[in-house]
């Protein structure tokens, strides 16, 4: 009985530290006690709620009054802890499921999030900021489709693989020997902002928009895109750096790989509105560009 009393003392201490399962384990492991043998006879080997309740009721029925009180306190604490854990699990289960799904299907997640983000941003830019009428005739649907196609294919698909296989910590460490997280994150953000964005993202975006508009022969698309890139790349890149350099530092530092594209879509709400307005302002320049190209030929 002395060993059993010592075990209950340890159990009470563990209960006070909110370790109900460990407290029950200490009670059940008490040596040379017929009480514990009767509980073990009830096959209490793990601690699911029903088994723990049966074991604790066995202890309460056979132990002296002081021990019954301590056991009942342990059981009450265990029930409270289990109830709280169950409620917390239910509340967080949808987040856990969503995160698991996005990790299992990062490309699909990137495409869906990008399309859901892009559509309202362009419509908002065209209607509320440019003053277009929200109707079938008022919206520039070619421009809208250009944003959707580029967003789905480039941002959703290509950038998912870009951040997984190209702009990542492992490649930068291999190339530069950097091992500390902060310099690696900053270097990756610089590469993304000042190399990837002006020399890949912007030219392909403008080429996509010109192809979707389909107002000029295909052989003029690349020369016209290059002319537009030369005229606008510095201004747009500076605007891009203001938003994306700090955003990508946060992205590379805190986000797991499968959440990087969803994160840039969250920040990209402002970026798509800016590009939409920029496209609206430069669309009137297209006839002038075409005329210049025709003269050059």
N, C-alpha and C positions, 0 to 999 in steps of 0.2 A: 504493500500500500504506500510505503514511503516513496518508492520509485514512481508510482502513479501520481502521487501528490506533486512531486518535482516536475513531472511531465505536464500536469495541469498548470503549474506556475509558469512554465515556459509557454504554454498555450495562451494563457491570459496576456502575457507580454506581447506575443505575436498578434493577438486580436487587437490590442491597442495600436499596433502599427499597421493595421488594415491588411494583415496577411492571414485571412481567415482559412484559406486552404492549407497553409503551412501549420496553422494552429490545430486544425483537425488532424493533420498528419502526425503531429507530436502526440496528441491524445491516443491515436490508434497504434502508435509504435511503443507505448509504455510497456515495459517488460514485466513478466511474472504477475500479471493481474488477470483474475477471472473475468473482470469486466471487459478488458480489452479482448480476451479470447472470445467472449460472446459477440463482440462487435466484429472481430475477424471472421467469426462463423457466419456473419451476414454478408461476407464477400465484399467488404469495403476495400477495394484496391485502388480505385481512382476516386475522383471527387466530383462526379456529376451531381446535380442538385438532389435527385431522388435518392441515390445511394447514400449521400452524406446525411440526408434527413433520417433514413432508416438507422444508420449507425449511431447518430446522435440520440435518437429516441431510445435505442437500446442502452446507451450509456446512462441516460437520464432515468431509466426505469430501474437500474441495478445499482447505481452509485448512491452514496450518502447524500444528504440534503445539500451540503455545501458544494459537493462535486456536481450535483445536478444543476445547481444555480450557475456554476461556471460553464458547464456544458451548454446549457440553454442560452447563455450570453454568446458563446462562440457560434452556436447555430444561428442565432438572430443576426449576428454580424456577417456570417457567411451568406445568409439569405439576402441581406441588404447589398453586399458586394456583388453577388451574382445577379441580382435584379438590376443594379446600376450598369453592370457590364453588358447585360443583355440589351437594355435600352440603348446604350451607347452604340453597340454593334448594329442595331436596327437603324439608328439615325445615320450612321456612316456607311452602311452597306452599299448604298447607291453610288457614293463617291468612290468606294473601293472598286465596285464593279465597273464604273466608268473609266477609272484609271487603268484597270486591267485590260479592258477592251481596247483603249487607245494604245496601250503598249503592245498588244497583240496585232493590231492593225493600224500602224502609224501612218501609212500612206492614205488609207481610206479616211482616217480621222483628219489628216491634213487637208484632203480635198473637200470633205464635207464642211469643215469649219471655215475654209477659205471661201467657198461659194456662199455659205450663209452670211459671212461677213461682208463680202464684196457687193452683193446685189443691193442691199439697202443703202450702202454708202454711196454708190454711184447715183442711185435714184435721188437720194438726199442732195447730193451735189448739183444735179441737174435741175431739180425743182426748187428747193428752198434757197440755194445760193446763186444759181444762174437765172432763176425766175421762169423756167419753162413750165408749161402746163402739164399737170399730172394726167396724161391721157395717152392713148395709142399714137395720136398724131404729134403730141408735144414732146415725147421722150425720144432721144436719139438712141434707137434700139441697136444700131450697129456698134455704136460706142459701148453700150451696155454689154453686148455679147463679146466684144473685145476684152473688156475687163473680166468677164466670167471665164472665157477660154484661157486667157493668160493666167488668171488666178488659180484655176483648177489644175492646169498642166504644169505651170512653172512653180508657183508657190506651193501648191498642194503636193505635187509629185516630185519635181526636181529638187526643191529645197529640202524636202525630207531626206533624200539621199545625199544631198550636198553636205548637210550638217552631220550625217551619220558617217560618211566615208571620206570627206575631203577636209572641211573646216572643223577640225576636232582636236582635242588635247593630245591624242596619241600621235597624230601626224606632226603637230607642231613640236612636240618633244623630240621626235625622231629627227626633225630638220634642224632644230636650234639647240637641243640639249636642255631646254628649260624644263624644270620639274615642279616649281612652285605654282600653285593654282592661280594666284592673282596675276602674275605676268602672262601666263598662258591665256587667261580669259581676256585680258586687255589686248594681246596680240591678235587673237582670233576676231575680236570685235573690230579692230583696225582693218584686218584683211577683208572682212565682210563689208565694212562701210566704204573703204576707199579702193578696193580692187574688184570685189564681186559686184557691188552695186553699180558703179559707173561703167564698167567694161563688159558686164554680162546682162544684168537685170534690165538696165535702162534701154540698151540697144534692142534687146529682144522684145521688150514691152512696146516700144515705138514701132518695131517691125510688125508685131502682131496687130496693133491698132490700124496700121496702114493696110495690111492684108485683109482685115475684116471689113474695112470701109470699101475696098475694092473699087475705087474710083479712078485708078490709074493702071496701066499695063503692068503685069508682074515684073517685067525686066527693069522697071523704074523703082521698085520697092526698096531695094538695098541702097542705091545711090541717094534716094530721097531720105531714107532713114539715117544714113551717114551724115547728110547735110543737117538734119534736125538734131542729131546727136552733137555735132560740133557747135551748133548755135545754142544749145540748152544744157549741155552736160554739166558745166561748171555751176550754174545757178541751181539746178535741181540737185546736184550732189551736195552742195552746201546745205540746202534745206534738208536733204536726207541725213547728213551727218548730225545736224542739230537734234533730230529726233532719234535716229537709229543707233548712234554710237553709245549713248547711255543705256538705251533699251537693250542693245545686244550684250553689253557688259552684264546687265542683270540676267539676261537670258542664258548666256554661257556659264554664268556663275551658279545660278540657283536651279535652273530647269533641268530635269532629266531629258534624255534625248527625244523621247516620244512626245514631250510637251513643248518642244522648241517651236515647231510650226504653229500650234495653237496659240502660243504666247505672242509670236510676231503678228498673228492675225488680230489679237486683241489690241496691240499697239497700232497695228496697221489700219485701224478704223480712221484715224486722222490722216494717214498717208494716202489711202485710197481717195478720200475726199479732196486732198490736195492735187493728186494726179488727175482726178476727174475735172477739177476746175482748170488745171493746166491744159488738158486736152481741149476743153471748151474754148479757151482763149487762143490756142494755137491752130484750131481747126480752120479759122478764117485765113490763116497764112498758107494753107495747102495749095490754093490756085497759084499763088506767087511762086511757091517752090516748084510746082509743075512747069510753070512758064520758064523759070530759070533753067530747069533741067532740059527743057525742049531747046532752048537757045544754046545750051552747052553742047547738045548733040549736033 
